[in-house]
Amino acid sequence: MTTSTAPRMGLTYTDEDHDTLLGMLREGASTGEIALALGRTIKSVEQRARKLLPPGQRHCPLDRVMPTLAKVCAEPGYDWRATVCLDDPPAPINKIVRSGIEGLESPELVEFAHDLAVCFPQGPMFESVTAEVRKRGLVGDVVRRHELHRRLREEPDPDQAYEISTAWADAVGFGRPFGYHRDYEPIWG
């Protein structure tokens, strides 16, 4: 249907237009026949029919809109006036589940990084862990974890604990924890 045969193109659909569209659809009229009766283009009728579908069905492919609406409006009690007022359901929120090193919570990463550094401070796994520790700004936490480790194992002079742990962090590849203060409480209690 061309613009010249669609004299009502661009005008707002009225309640009477909706009733005509649904009535003709129930009687088995084609989309072209409905468009002609309404003075609209076929595309306009299909777009309007989509808005008359219940929420959740409004995004069906355009070629399925008219058959879907025909099925819906054939049901007893279908009220297009109430249906057009309904909002589409909200999109589902998919929780992002991370795995591997990224999937570790920060306290877990600190423990894992420390244990790996003490036992096996080299190789691609260690490099990945080191990169994640730096990315999250957890170098100071790893150093504090190493201070605890040293205190438990060797009981060094408390004044030397920070220097020993910081030197250890440098040696295994974490680097110095900028902004770290000795009075800061360790994250593990």
Sequence and secondary structure as in RCSB ss.txt:
>XXXX:A:sequence
MTTSTAPRMGLTYTDEDHDTLLGMLREGASTGEIALALGRTIKSVEQRARKLLPPGQRHCPLDRVMPTLAKVCAE
PGYDWRATVCLDDPPAPINKIVRSGIEGLESPELVEFAHDLAVCFPQGPMFESVTAEVRKRGLVGDVVRRHELHR
RLREEPDPDQAYEISTAWADAVGFGRPFGYHRDYEPIWG
>XXXX:A:secstr
  GGG TTTTS   HHHHHHHHHHHHTT  HHHHHHHHT  HHHHHHHHHHTS TTSTTS HHHHHHHHHHHHTS
TT  HHHHTTS             GGGGS HHHHHHHHHHHHHH   SHHHHHHHHHHHHHT HHHHHHHHHHHH
HHHT   HHHHHHHHHHHHHHHT    TT  TTS  TT 
